[in-house]
Amino acid sequence: MQTTHSLEGEGLSCIRDDRVLFEELSFELVSGQILLLEGKNGSGKTSLLRILCGFREPDSGAIYWCGDEIKESRFHAQMAYVGHLDGIKKELTVFENLKISLALSSVGRYPIDEALAKVHLGGYDDTPVQALSAGQKRRLSLARLLITENVLWILDEPFTSLDKQGIALIESLMTEHCANGGMIVLTSHHDIDLPEVDVQRIHLS
Amino acid sequence: MSLSRAFFAVIRRDLVLALRRRSEIANPLLFFILVITLFPLGIGAQPHLLQAIAPGIIWVSALLAAMLSLDSLFRSDFDDGSLEQMLLSPHPTSVLVLGKVIAHWLVTGLPLLIVAPLLAVFLGMPNHSLGILLLTLLLGTPVLSLIGAIGVALTVGLRRGGMILSLLVLPLYVPVLIFAGNAVQMAGSGLPVDAQINILISILLMALVLAPLPTAAALKMSIN
């Protein structure tokens, strides 16, 4: 029952403060694939991700989701984004944070308890987020990907502040997501090592 | 995935957040009380003058208290990325924004309503105009939150948006101030105030329907 989805960028360019970050960038991504954006700081990786999310308009070009130009609600129902900012409220508990994410989206593959166990945060349900370490917060924001229904993950430096086990954990979750017909666009300074997944690379300079 | 569930979840979350950082509720309320209690001290022993300007004092203080509380509406969500997540939700942003504004009003507007009658008595306002004062506050303060939301949404991405925010929002607050102040004044002299109340109701209804849309659009611009 797996349907194939596709994400296609055509002739994208981004200009910021009179500086051309990238021009005529095209790519195509289908279910089961990962797109890794590489490049040095300030080369436009985050800008490209934010264009894909719909936060920014590309200065030229267009993005197609399953053949149609991205129309917000349909596209947004099938994607999830974890950016530089965690998007979690430090005054709320772990459980409350995930609950609100769930209410804003639709129910996904895992219930909250299982997702927390998967990112090794089981038993932290009632802990206020401000008591968590940076790595734990990162894992919490990644848990959001598991509890909501989505096909496309857009991850901006997902490995920041994670330890070795954390990185291995996220890599295994990414492999699992791709095996289930999902797709991922991410930026990372850490070289990802995923032998089972078809990884495309775009180098921005 | 139901819209009403998301709407109430947003309200609930903001109320819980407000409870956990109480200064946010206390600040505007304290400001409101302080300004009103300072007026009699500044004016001196002139009870008639005080009584005459009481509706104006209460309404101007309420308006400034509302302005003071506006920045907290989207600031923390903008800073920690919750706003991005809200905009990525498949639900219409304007409805979620309305939820946030309602929660904001419950936290900052409603407490003013509760203490206003007390302060009105303190300023020597006649008892028969207290009901109208409450009614104008009930109709007027949500408008302040709704219109203010547009201004905050436009300025939340700026480093120092405070000054621009006041310039943007204050002129739009003036009609509410005029009609509400006038209604309370006239009720004090025993005159009918149906017209002013009807106008306030219509302003509220218009703001309820029209304000969330530009707010949502402005947030999308600010996040970029």
Interface residues (C-beta under 8 A of the other chain):
Chain A: R50 C53 G54 F55 R56 E72 S73 R74 H76 A77 M79 A80 Y81 G83 H84 L85 D86 G87 I88 K89 K90 E91 L92 E96 K99 I100 S101 A103 L104 S105 S106 V107
Chain B: M1 R5 A6 A9 V10 R13 V16 L17 R20 R21 S76 D79 D80 G81 S82 E84 Q85 M86 L87 L88 S89 P90 H91 P92 L96 K220 I223 N224
